[in-house]
Structure formats: structure tokens, C-alpha cells
């Protein structure tokens, strides 16, 4: 999983951290987990919320987490987190703690299958362009 995380970070750096672009981000970025906590606190611990954060705005310290518990000031949230390039998308529901490891693995497998399907479709489209 660590090797996959490093490859993912390198790809994001190539796509998002364009030093040749004007206004490129410099300075420290908050962790994605910190942004999640602050969002929930800012919304005053809602029953449900969703939001997106640009990959380029945070350090992705939640890589590999798709469905997990998150505690904020005594409240527990079930968080469904996915990449929606160029964003990280969060869906948060206030709920009692539950073992979500199986669901986390399931959603991770779905993400991998989806990526493989997209790659196969791109390869197919390259070999058989529309209109020919």
C-alpha cells in the first residue's frame, strides 16, 4: 500500500504542482484529515454533510481510506471518501462507531475496478477512434 501511495503522490505532483504556472502554491498545506475536522466543526457537527477539497490544496494523509470512522469532539462520523480528480470528495454521516474495515476494502476494490475499466476504455478508444 505504501508503494501505491508514493506512486499516487508522484502522479498528483506532476499533474497539480506545476511550478511553471503562475501562482503555484508555496508553503505548507494542511493535512486532509485536518480539513475534514475543521469542516465538521465549522458546520457545528451536522447530522450529514458533503464537500470537496482540491488535491492541490492539502497533504493527502488519508490515502487508502475509503470508508472509515472519524471522531470530532465526541461525535463519530462515518466518512465515505473518494477521489474525483482534481478533488477529494467527502460524504459524512453522524453515526455510532462501527467496524468499517470490510466496507473500506470493498470500496477500495471498486475504485481499482473502475480505474481498470477506464484504462481499458481509453485503450479501446485509441485503437478504434469514433467515426472510423
Secondary structure as UniProt FT lines:
FT   HELIX           2..16
FT   TURN            19..20
FT   TURN            22..23
FT   STRAND          30..31
FT   HELIX           32..42
FT   TURN            43..44
FT   STRAND          48..54
FT   HELIX           55..57
FT   STRAND          58..59
FT   TURN            61..64
FT   STRAND          67..72
FT   TURN            73..74
FT   STRAND          75..84
FT   TURN            85..86
FT   STRAND          87..94
FT   HELIX           101..127
FT   TURN            130..131
//
